[in-house]
Amino acid sequence: MAVLDYSQQVPAADRALSILEVIAAAPDGLTTAELLDELGGSRSGLYALLNTLKVRDFVATADGRHRLGPALWNLLPESPHDLDVLIEAFRQETATRPFAETVALTWPDRGNTVVVAETPGDRPLRVAYRTGERRQPSSPDSRLIAAGSPGEDPDLRSIRQSGGVTTRDSEVVEVAVPICADGVAPTAAVVVGLPASRASHEAVEQLETSLRQLGARLSYRLGAVTYQPYGWAGTEPVGPSRELDDDELDEFLAGLWGAQLACIRTDGTPHVVPLWYEWDGDAMWLAASPGSSWRAYVTENPHVSVTLDEPWPPLRRAFLSGVAVEVGEDAVPGGIGGLRRRLAIRYLGQGSEDRAELSDVEGWAAVRIVPGRLYGRQGLGLAARASR
């Protein structure tokens, strides 16, 4: 009878773990060639292990560089099933609205936080966050998470009132704000760091504003209907009411807001429906599902209005009115299937376009709205101004 030797290691398992360790130590990810240089061995064997790790989502590859994938973070204690959704939302948001400085997404883990994703800044001298790095309890993001627990610590009470943390030392300034899936309780955090040599008062203030908006958008992507960390109203001044200029309006329309389409039913009463949309700089594109009521209504009466709003400071919103026209397949960029895939990626992230319910075109139609009137405002005032 053969005797099993449980003291032996499995080479393939050891090499797979080595791949994860080497990738975790590289903030910008590694190419396959760089991995081969680090690990040695056969190229075919490395490809086989990488493919296995990618299929299981332990490694993610983009732009030819391998990084740790979302499945790794789903192993963390108390990790939600949709952490991969948050990571994808973070990557999509920071790609759409890039930061000049390095920004990281961190997740709570046993009294600390761990970096689960990062987007490097474009400066030659920049702060580095390593995916998989454990952050100390004194880090600004760890303090944000701690502030979500009951307690009378004056420092934590101050964090609850401000809704964010900024720390400084002789080399680095870090700013952190919470992500709140319910709009109130901290679920995760985003943190941005910059060298102290660039940390002027104006630069830090601008980063704080941009990071709060990122935290709010990520909270919105997780289901929040407002953004009031720790339950305090308004952590950022709303500012005076003013009209958005053309560039600001285009930037806002490119955001991941839901569109509220208003049209008229056959009995003359208003009909309002939330929809995904695509803005191409001149017109708004919508996808109408088979049998949708609003599609029938705009066919009979094509005059529509659309509103989009940001439910947290600085409270931007856009108003559009025009004529909705159903467009034939040949006139839709990429066809109706292309429009549906782009909408899926825009709102749900890469990979969602492959889901059958988000890519089917049978019975679907594309609707294009060219604005007759379009304007945007920021702040609390409601006065309308002339459209562009």
C-alpha positions as a Markdown table, in Angstrom:
| # | Residue | x | y | z |
|---|---|---|---|---|
| 1 | Met | 0.0 | 0.0 | 0.0 |
| 2 | Ala | 1.4 | 3.4 | -1.0 |
| 3 | Val | 2.1 | 5.9 | 1.7 |
| 4 | Leu | 1.1 | 9.5 | 0.9 |
| 5 | Asp | 3.7 | 12.1 | 1.8 |
| 6 | Tyr | 1.8 | 15.2 | 2.9 |
| 7 | Ser | 5.0 | 17.2 | 3.5 |
| 8 | Gln | 5.5 | 17.7 | -0.2 |
| 9 | Gln | 4.6 | 21.0 | -1.9 |
| 10 | Val | 2.6 | 21.2 | -5.2 |
| 11 | Pro | 4.8 | 23.1 | -7.7 |
| 12 | Ala | 1.9 | 24.5 | -9.7 |
| 13 | Ala | 0.1 | 25.8 | -6.6 |
| 14 | Asp | 3.3 | 27.4 | -5.4 |
| 15 | Arg | 3.9 | 29.1 | -8.7 |
| 16 | Ala | 0.3 | 30.3 | -8.9 |
| 17 | Leu | 0.7 | 31.9 | -5.4 |
| 18 | Ser | 4.0 | 33.4 | -6.5 |
| 19 | Ile | 2.3 | 35.0 | -9.5 |
| 20 | Leu | -0.2 | 36.7 | -7.2 |
| 21 | Glu | 2.5 | 37.9 | -4.8 |
| 22 | Val | 4.6 | 39.4 | -7.6 |
| 23 | Ile | 1.6 | 41.1 | -9.1 |
| 24 | Ala | 0.5 | 42.5 | -5.7 |
| 25 | Ala | 3.9 | 44.1 | -5.3 |
| 26 | Ala | 3.6 | 46.0 | -8.6 |
| 27 | Pro | 1.2 | 49.1 | -8.3 |
| 28 | Asp | 1.1 | 49.6 | -12.1 |
| 29 | Gly | 0.6 | 45.9 | -12.9 |
| 30 | Leu | 3.0 | 43.7 | -14.9 |
| 31 | Thr | 3.2 | 42.5 | -18.5 |
| 32 | Thr | 3.6 | 38.8 | -19.2 |
| 33 | Ala | 7.2 | 39.5 | -20.2 |
| 34 | Glu | 7.9 | 41.2 | -16.9 |
| 35 | Leu | 6.2 | 38.4 | -15.0 |
| 36 | Leu | 8.4 | 35.9 | -16.8 |
| 37 | Asp | 11.5 | 37.9 | -15.9 |
| 38 | Glu | 10.5 | 38.0 | -12.2 |
| 39 | Leu | 9.5 | 34.3 | -12.0 |
| 40 | Gly | 11.5 | 32.5 | -14.6 |
| 41 | Gly | 10.3 | 29.1 | -15.9 |
| 42 | Ser | 8.5 | 28.3 | -19.1 |
| 43 | Arg | 6.4 | 30.8 | -21.0 |
| 44 | Ser | 3.7 | 28.2 | -21.8 |
| 45 | Gly | 3.4 | 27.2 | -18.1 |
| 46 | Leu | 3.0 | 30.9 | -17.1 |
| 47 | Tyr | 0.3 | 31.4 | -19.7 |
| 48 | Ala | -1.6 | 28.4 | -18.5 |
| 49 | Leu | -1.5 | 29.6 | -14.9 |
| 50 | Leu | -2.4 | 33.1 | -15.8 |
| 51 | Asn | -5.4 | 32.0 | -17.9 |
| 52 | Thr | -6.6 | 29.9 | -14.9 |
| 53 | Leu | -6.3 | 32.8 | -12.5 |
| 54 | Lys | -8.0 | 35.2 | -15.0 |
| 55 | Val | -10.9 | 32.8 | -15.6 |
| 56 | Arg | -11.4 | 32.7 | -11.8 |
| 57 | Asp | -11.1 | 36.5 | -11.6 |
| 58 | Phe | -8.0 | 36.4 | -9.3 |
| 59 | Val | -6.1 | 38.3 | -12.0 |
| 60 | Ala | -7.5 | 41.0 | -14.2 |
| 61 | Thr | -5.7 | 42.1 | -17.4 |
| 62 | Ala | -6.1 | 45.5 | -19.1 |
| 63 | Asp | -3.9 | 47.3 | -21.6 |
| 64 | Gly | -1.6 | 44.3 | -21.6 |
| 65 | Arg | -0.8 | 44.6 | -17.8 |
| 66 | His | -1.9 | 42.1 | -15.2 |
| 67 | Arg | -3.3 | 43.2 | -11.8 |
| 68 | Leu | -5.0 | 41.5 | -8.9 |
| 69 | Gly | -8.6 | 40.7 | -9.7 |
| 70 | Pro | -11.8 | 41.2 | -7.8 |
| 71 | Ala | -12.1 | 37.5 | -6.7 |
| 72 | Leu | -9.2 | 38.0 | -4.4 |
| 73 | Trp | -11.0 | 40.7 | -2.5 |
| 74 | Asn | -14.1 | 38.6 | -2.2 |
| 75 | Leu | -12.1 | 36.4 | 0.1 |
| 76 | Leu | -11.7 | 39.1 | 2.7 |
| 77 | Pro | -13.8 | 38.8 | 5.9 |
| 78 | Glu | -17.2 | 40.3 | 5.6 |
| 79 | Ser | -16.6 | 41.0 | 1.9 |
| 80 | Pro | -19.9 | 41.6 | 0.0 |
| 81 | His | -20.7 | 39.6 | -3.1 |
| 82 | Asp | -20.7 | 42.8 | -5.2 |
| 83 | Leu | -17.2 | 44.0 | -4.3 |
| 84 | Asp | -16.2 | 43.3 | -7.8 |
| 85 | Val | -18.9 | 45.7 | -8.9 |
| 86 | Leu | -17.5 | 48.4 | -6.7 |
| 87 | Ile | -14.0 | 47.8 | -8.1 |
| 88 | Glu | -15.2 | 48.0 | -11.7 |
| 89 | Ala | -17.2 | 51.2 | -10.9 |
| 90 | Phe | -14.1 | 52.7 | -9.4 |
| 91 | Arg | -12.0 | 51.9 | -12.4 |
| 92 | Gln | -14.6 | 53.2 | -14.8 |
| 93 | Glu | -15.1 | 56.4 | -12.8 |
| 94 | Thr | -11.4 | 57.2 | -12.5 |
| 95 | Ala | -10.9 | 56.5 | -16.2 |
| 96 | Thr | -13.8 | 58.7 | -17.2 |
| 97 | Arg | -12.7 | 61.5 | -14.8 |
| 98 | Pro | -9.0 | 61.0 | -14.3 |
| 99 | Phe | -7.2 | 62.4 | -11.3 |
| 100 | Ala | -3.7 | 64.0 | -11.8 |
| 101 | Glu | -2.7 | 62.3 | -8.5 |
| 102 | Thr | -2.9 | 58.7 | -7.5 |
| 103 | Val | -6.2 | 57.6 | -6.1 |
| 104 | Ala | -7.0 | 54.3 | -4.4 |
| 105 | Leu | -10.0 | 52.3 | -3.3 |
| 106 | Thr | -9.8 | 50.7 | 0.1 |
| 107 | Trp | -11.9 | 48.2 | 2.0 |
| 108 | Pro | -12.1 | 47.6 | 5.8 |
| 109 | Asp | -10.4 | 44.5 | 7.1 |
| 110 | Arg | -10.1 | 43.7 | 10.8 |
| 111 | Gly | -9.5 | 47.2 | 12.1 |
| 112 | Asn | -7.4 | 48.3 | 9.2 |
| 113 | Thr | -8.1 | 48.9 | 5.5 |
| 114 | Val | -6.7 | 47.1 | 2.5 |
| 115 | Val | -6.1 | 48.6 | -1.0 |
| 116 | Val | -8.3 | 46.7 | -3.4 |
| 117 | Ala | -7.7 | 48.9 | -6.5 |
| 118 | Glu | -5.7 | 52.0 | -7.5 |
| 119 | Thr | -5.4 | 54.3 | -10.4 |
| 120 | Pro | -1.9 | 55.9 | -10.7 |
| 121 | Gly | -1.5 | 59.6 | -11.3 |
| 122 | Asp | 0.2 | 61.0 | -14.4 |
| 123 | Arg | 3.0 | 62.9 | -12.6 |
| 124 | Pro | 6.6 | 61.6 | -12.7 |
| 125 | Leu | 6.8 | 62.0 | -8.9 |
| 126 | Arg | 3.6 | 60.5 | -7.3 |
| 127 | Val | 2.4 | 58.7 | -4.3 |
| 128 | Ala | 2.2 | 54.9 | -4.8 |
| 129 | Tyr | -0.5 | 52.6 | -3.5 |
| 130 | Arg | 0.1 | 48.9 | -3.8 |
| 131 | Thr | -2.9 | 46.7 | -4.4 |
| 132 | Gly | -3.2 | 44.3 | -1.4 |
| 133 | Glu | -1.4 | 46.8 | 0.9 |
| 134 | Arg | -2.8 | 46.8 | 4.4 |
| 135 | Arg | -3.2 | 50.4 | 5.8 |
| 136 | Gln | -2.6 | 51.3 | 9.4 |
| 137 | Pro | -5.4 | 52.3 | 11.8 |
| 138 | Ser | -3.9 | 55.9 | 11.7 |
| 139 | Ser | -4.4 | 56.2 | 7.9 |
| 140 | Pro | -7.1 | 58.6 | 6.9 |
| 141 | Asp | -9.3 | 55.9 | 5.3 |
| 142 | Ser | -9.0 | 53.6 | 8.3 |
| 143 | Arg | -10.1 | 56.5 | 10.6 |
| 144 | Leu | -13.1 | 57.1 | 8.3 |
| 145 | Ile | -14.3 | 53.5 | 8.7 |
| 146 | Ala | -13.7 | 53.7 | 12.5 |
| 147 | Ala | -15.8 | 56.8 | 12.7 |
| 148 | Gly | -18.8 | 54.7 | 11.5 |
| 149 | Ser | -18.8 | 52.9 | 14.9 |
| 150 | Pro | -20.5 | 54.4 | 18.0 |
| 151 | Gly | -18.2 | 56.3 | 20.3 |
| 152 | Glu | -17.5 | 59.7 | 21.8 |
| 153 | Asp | -13.9 | 60.1 | 20.7 |
| 154 | Pro | -13.6 | 63.8 | 19.8 |
| 155 | Asp | -11.5 | 63.1 | 16.8 |
| 156 | Leu | -14.0 | 60.6 | 15.4 |
| 157 | Arg | -16.8 | 63.0 | 16.1 |
| 158 | Ser | -15.1 | 65.6 | 14.1 |
| 159 | Ile | -14.7 | 63.2 | 11.2 |
| 160 | Arg | -18.4 | 62.5 | 11.3 |
| 161 | Gln | -19.1 | 66.2 | 11.1 |
| 162 | Ser | -16.7 | 66.9 | 8.2 |
| 163 | Gly | -17.3 | 63.7 | 6.3 |
| 164 | Gly | -13.7 | 63.3 | 5.3 |
| 165 | Val | -10.1 | 63.2 | 6.6 |
| 166 | Thr | -7.0 | 65.0 | 5.4 |
| 167 | Thr | -3.6 | 64.1 | 6.9 |
| 168 | Arg | -0.2 | 65.7 | 6.3 |
| 169 | Asp | 3.4 | 64.8 | 7.1 |
| 170 | Ser | 6.7 | 66.1 | 5.8 |
| 171 | Glu | 6.5 | 64.0 | 2.6 |
| 172 | Val | 2.8 | 63.2 | 1.7 |
| 173 | Val | -0.7 | 64.7 | 2.1 |
| 174 | Glu | -3.6 | 62.3 | 1.9 |
| 175 | Val | -7.3 | 63.0 | 1.5 |
| 176 | Ala | -9.9 | 60.3 | 2.2 |
| 177 | Val | -13.7 | 60.2 | 1.9 |
| 178 | Pro | -16.1 | 57.4 | 2.6 |
| 179 | Ile | -18.2 | 55.4 | 0.1 |
| 180 | Cys | -21.7 | 54.8 | 1.6 |
| 181 | Ala | -23.9 | 52.2 | 0.0 |
| 182 | Asp | -26.9 | 53.5 | 1.9 |
| 183 | Gly | -25.8 | 57.1 | 1.6 |
| 184 | Val | -24.9 | 57.3 | 5.3 |
| 185 | Ala | -22.8 | 54.4 | 6.8 |
| 186 | Pro | -19.2 | 54.0 | 5.4 |
| 187 | Thr | -18.9 | 50.9 | 3.3 |
| 188 | Ala | -15.4 | 51.6 | 1.8 |
| 189 | Ala | -13.2 | 54.6 | 1.2 |
| 190 | Val | -11.4 | 56.4 | -1.6 |
| 191 | Val | -8.1 | 58.1 | -0.8 |
| 192 | Val | -5.8 | 60.3 | -2.9 |
| 193 | Gly | -2.2 | 61.2 | -2.1 |
| 194 | Leu | 0.1 | 63.8 | -3.3 |
| 195 | Pro | 3.7 | 64.8 | -2.5 |
| 196 | Ala | 3.9 | 67.6 | 0.1 |
| 197 | Ser | 5.8 | 69.7 | -2.4 |
| 198 | Arg | 2.7 | 70.1 | -4.5 |
| 199 | Ala | 0.2 | 70.3 | -1.6 |
| 200 | Ser | -0.7 | 74.0 | -1.7 |
| 201 | His | -3.9 | 75.0 | 0.0 |
| 202 | Glu | -5.7 | 75.4 | -3.4 |
| 203 | Ala | -4.5 | 72.0 | -4.7 |
| 204 | Val | -5.7 | 70.2 | -1.5 |
| 205 | Glu | -9.0 | 72.0 | -1.6 |
| 206 | Gln | -9.6 | 71.0 | -5.2 |
| 207 | Leu | -8.7 | 67.4 | -4.5 |
| 208 | Glu | -11.1 | 67.3 | -1.5 |
| 209 | Thr | -13.9 | 68.5 | -3.8 |
| 210 | Ser | -13.1 | 66.1 | -6.6 |
| 211 | Leu | -12.8 | 63.2 | -4.2 |
| 212 | Arg | -16.1 | 64.0 | -2.5 |
| 213 | Gln | -17.8 | 63.9 | -5.9 |
| 214 | Leu | -16.1 | 60.5 | -6.6 |
| 215 | Gly | -17.2 | 59.1 | -3.3 |
| 216 | Ala | -20.8 | 60.3 | -4.0 |
| 217 | Arg | -20.9 | 58.8 | -7.5 |
| 218 | Leu | -19.6 | 55.5 | -6.2 |
| 219 | Ser | -22.2 | 55.5 | -3.4 |
| 220 | Tyr | -24.8 | 56.2 | -6.1 |
| 221 | Arg | -23.5 | 53.3 | -8.1 |
| 222 | Leu | -24.0 | 51.1 | -5.1 |
| 223 | Gly | -27.6 | 52.1 | -4.7 |
| 224 | Ala | -27.5 | 55.3 | -2.5 |
| 225 | Val | -30.1 | 57.9 | -3.3 |
| 226 | Thr | -28.2 | 60.7 | -1.5 |
| 227 | Tyr | -24.7 | 61.2 | 0.0 |
| 228 | Gln | -24.7 | 62.3 | 3.6 |
| 229 | Pro | -21.8 | 60.4 | 5.3 |
| 230 | Tyr | -22.6 | 59.6 | 9.0 |
| 231 | Gly | -26.0 | 61.2 | 8.5 |
| 232 | Trp | -24.8 | 64.8 | 8.5 |
| 233 | Ala | -26.4 | 67.0 | 5.8 |
| 234 | Gly | -24.1 | 68.6 | 3.4 |
| 235 | Thr | -20.4 | 68.2 | 3.9 |
| 236 | Glu | -19.7 | 70.5 | 1.0 |
| 237 | Pro | -21.0 | 74.0 | 0.5 |
| 238 | Val | -23.6 | 74.2 | -2.3 |
| 239 | Gly | -22.5 | 77.6 | -3.4 |
| 240 | Pro | -24.4 | 80.2 | -5.3 |
| 241 | Ser | -26.9 | 79.2 | -8.0 |
| 242 | Arg | -25.5 | 79.7 | -11.5 |
| 243 | Glu | -25.9 | 78.5 | -15.0 |
| 244 | Leu | -23.5 | 75.8 | -16.3 |
| 245 | Asp | -21.4 | 76.9 | -19.2 |
| 246 | Asp | -21.2 | 74.7 | -22.4 |
| 247 | Asp | -18.1 | 72.8 | -21.3 |
| 248 | Glu | -19.5 | 72.1 | -17.8 |
| 249 | Leu | -22.8 | 71.1 | -19.3 |
| 250 | Asp | -21.1 | 68.6 | -21.6 |
| 251 | Glu | -19.1 | 67.2 | -18.8 |
| 252 | Phe | -22.2 | 66.8 | -16.7 |
| 253 | Leu | -24.1 | 65.1 | -19.5 |
| 254 | Ala | -21.3 | 62.6 | -19.9 |
| 255 | Gly | -21.8 | 61.5 | -16.3 |
| 256 | Leu | -23.6 | 58.3 | -15.2 |
| 257 | Trp | -26.9 | 59.9 | -14.3 |
| 258 | Gly | -30.3 | 58.4 | -15.0 |
| 259 | Ala | -32.4 | 60.4 | -17.4 |
| 260 | Gln | -36.1 | 61.2 | -16.5 |
| 261 | Leu | -38.0 | 61.3 | -19.8 |
| 262 | Ala | -41.3 | 63.1 | -19.8 |
| 263 | Cys | -43.8 | 62.6 | -22.6 |
| 264 | Ile | -47.6 | 62.8 | -23.1 |
| 265 | Arg | -50.0 | 59.8 | -22.9 |
| 266 | Thr | -52.8 | 59.4 | -25.4 |
| 267 | Asp | -55.2 | 60.8 | -22.8 |
| 268 | Gly | -53.2 | 63.9 | -22.4 |
| 269 | Thr | -51.7 | 63.2 | -19.0 |
| 270 | Pro | -47.9 | 63.2 | -18.4 |
| 271 | His | -45.8 | 60.1 | -18.4 |
| 272 | Val | -42.4 | 60.1 | -16.8 |
| 273 | Val | -39.9 | 57.2 | -17.0 |
| 274 | Pro | -36.3 | 56.7 | -15.9 |
| 275 | Leu | -34.0 | 55.6 | -18.7 |
| 276 | Trp | -30.3 | 55.0 | -19.5 |
| 277 | Tyr | -29.0 | 57.4 | -22.2 |
| 278 | Glu | -26.0 | 58.2 | -24.3 |
| 279 | Trp | -24.9 | 61.8 | -25.1 |
| 280 | Asp | -22.9 | 62.2 | -28.3 |
| 281 | Gly | -22.3 | 66.0 | -27.9 |
| 282 | Asp | -25.2 | 66.9 | -30.1 |
| 283 | Ala | -28.1 | 64.6 | -29.3 |
| 284 | Met | -29.3 | 62.1 | -26.7 |
| 285 | Trp | -29.8 | 58.5 | -27.6 |
| 286 | Leu | -32.2 | 56.1 | -25.9 |
| 287 | Ala | -33.0 | 52.4 | -26.4 |
| 288 | Ala | -36.7 | 51.5 | -26.4 |
| 289 | Ser | -37.6 | 48.0 | -25.3 |
| 290 | Pro | -40.2 | 45.9 | -27.1 |
| 291 | Gly | -43.7 | 47.1 | -26.1 |
| 292 | Ser | -42.5 | 50.0 | -23.9 |
| 293 | Ser | -45.3 | 52.5 | -23.3 |
| 294 | Trp | -43.1 | 55.6 | -23.8 |
| 295 | Arg | -42.1 | 54.4 | -27.3 |
| 296 | Ala | -45.8 | 54.4 | -28.3 |
| 297 | Tyr | -46.4 | 57.7 | -26.7 |
| 298 | Val | -43.5 | 59.6 | -28.4 |
| 299 | Thr | -44.5 | 58.0 | -31.8 |
| 300 | Glu | -47.9 | 59.7 | -31.5 |
| 301 | Asn | -46.5 | 63.0 | -29.9 |
| 302 | Pro | -42.7 | 63.3 | -30.3 |
| 303 | His | -42.4 | 66.5 | -28.1 |
| 304 | Val | -40.5 | 65.4 | -24.9 |
| 305 | Ser | -38.6 | 66.8 | -22.0 |
| 306 | Val | -35.7 | 65.2 | -20.2 |
| 307 | Thr | -34.2 | 66.1 | -16.8 |
| 308 | Leu | -31.0 | 64.8 | -15.1 |
| 309 | Asp | -29.9 | 65.8 | -11.6 |
| 310 | Glu | -27.1 | 65.3 | -9.2 |
| 311 | Pro | -28.6 | 64.6 | -5.7 |
| 312 | Trp | -25.6 | 65.9 | -3.7 |
| 313 | Pro | -23.5 | 69.1 | -3.8 |
| 314 | Pro | -22.8 | 71.0 | -5.9 |
| 315 | Leu | -26.4 | 70.0 | -7.1 |
| 316 | Arg | -26.0 | 70.2 | -10.8 |
| 317 | Arg | -28.8 | 69.5 | -13.2 |
| 318 | Ala | -29.7 | 69.6 | -16.8 |
| 319 | Phe | -32.9 | 70.3 | -18.7 |
| 320 | Leu | -33.5 | 69.3 | -22.3 |
| 321 | Ser | -36.6 | 69.6 | -24.5 |
| 322 | Gly | -36.9 | 68.6 | -28.1 |
| 323 | Val | -38.4 | 66.1 | -30.6 |
| 324 | Ala | -37.8 | 62.4 | -30.1 |
| 325 | Val | -37.4 | 60.4 | -33.4 |
| 326 | Glu | -37.2 | 56.7 | -33.8 |
| 327 | Val | -34.1 | 56.0 | -35.9 |
| 328 | Gly | -33.5 | 53.1 | -38.3 |
| 329 | Glu | -30.8 | 50.5 | -37.7 |
| 330 | Asp | -28.5 | 51.9 | -40.4 |
| 331 | Ala | -28.6 | 55.4 | -38.9 |
| 332 | Val | -27.5 | 54.3 | -35.4 |
| 333 | Pro | -23.7 | 54.4 | -34.8 |
| 334 | Gly | -22.9 | 50.7 | -34.3 |
| 335 | Gly | -26.5 | 49.7 | -34.9 |
| 336 | Ile | -29.1 | 49.1 | -32.2 |
| 337 | Gly | -27.0 | 46.3 | -30.8 |
| 338 | Gly | -24.0 | 48.7 | -30.6 |
| 339 | Leu | -26.1 | 51.2 | -28.7 |
| 340 | Arg | -27.4 | 48.6 | -26.3 |
| 341 | Arg | -23.8 | 47.3 | -25.6 |
| 342 | Arg | -22.5 | 50.9 | -25.1 |
| 343 | Leu | -25.3 | 51.6 | -22.6 |
| 344 | Ala | -24.6 | 48.4 | -20.7 |
| 345 | Ile | -20.9 | 49.2 | -20.4 |
| 346 | Arg | -21.6 | 52.8 | -19.5 |
| 347 | Tyr | -23.8 | 52.0 | -16.6 |
| 348 | Leu | -22.7 | 48.5 | -15.5 |
| 349 | Gly | -19.1 | 48.3 | -16.6 |
| 350 | Gln | -17.0 | 46.1 | -18.9 |
| 351 | Gly | -18.3 | 42.6 | -19.4 |
| 352 | Ser | -22.0 | 43.4 | -18.9 |
| 353 | Glu | -22.5 | 43.9 | -22.6 |
| 354 | Asp | -22.1 | 40.1 | -23.0 |
| 355 | Arg | -25.2 | 39.4 | -20.9 |
| 356 | Ala | -28.0 | 38.3 | -23.2 |
| 357 | Glu | -30.6 | 40.5 | -21.6 |
| 358 | Leu | -28.4 | 43.6 | -22.2 |
| 359 | Ser | -27.4 | 42.8 | -25.8 |
| 360 | Asp | -30.6 | 41.4 | -27.4 |
| 361 | Val | -31.9 | 43.6 | -30.2 |
| 362 | Glu | -35.1 | 41.7 | -31.2 |
| 363 | Gly | -37.9 | 44.2 | -31.0 |
| 364 | Trp | -35.7 | 47.0 | -29.7 |
| 365 | Ala | -35.5 | 50.5 | -31.3 |
| 366 | Ala | -33.2 | 53.5 | -31.0 |
| 367 | Val | -34.6 | 56.9 | -30.2 |
| 368 | Arg | -32.7 | 60.1 | -30.8 |
| 369 | Ile | -33.6 | 63.5 | -29.2 |
| 370 | Val | -32.0 | 66.6 | -30.7 |
| 371 | Pro | -32.4 | 69.4 | -28.2 |
| 372 | Gly | -34.5 | 72.4 | -29.1 |
| 373 | Arg | -33.6 | 73.8 | -25.7 |
| 374 | Leu | -30.8 | 72.7 | -23.4 |
| 375 | Tyr | -29.4 | 74.3 | -20.3 |
| 376 | Gly | -27.9 | 73.4 | -17.0 |
| 377 | Arg | -27.8 | 74.9 | -13.5 |
| 378 | Gln | -25.9 | 74.4 | -10.3 |
| 379 | Gly | -27.0 | 75.2 | -6.8 |
| 380 | Leu | -30.4 | 75.6 | -5.2 |
| 381 | Gly | -31.9 | 78.3 | -7.5 |
| 382 | Leu | -34.5 | 77.3 | -10.1 |
| 383 | Ala | -34.5 | 80.2 | -12.4 |
| 384 | Ala | -34.2 | 79.2 | -16.1 |
| 385 | Arg | -31.9 | 80.8 | -18.6 |
| 386 | Ala | -31.8 | 80.8 | -22.4 |
| 387 | Ser | -30.7 | 77.5 | -23.9 |
| 388 | Arg | -27.6 | 77.0 | -26.1 |
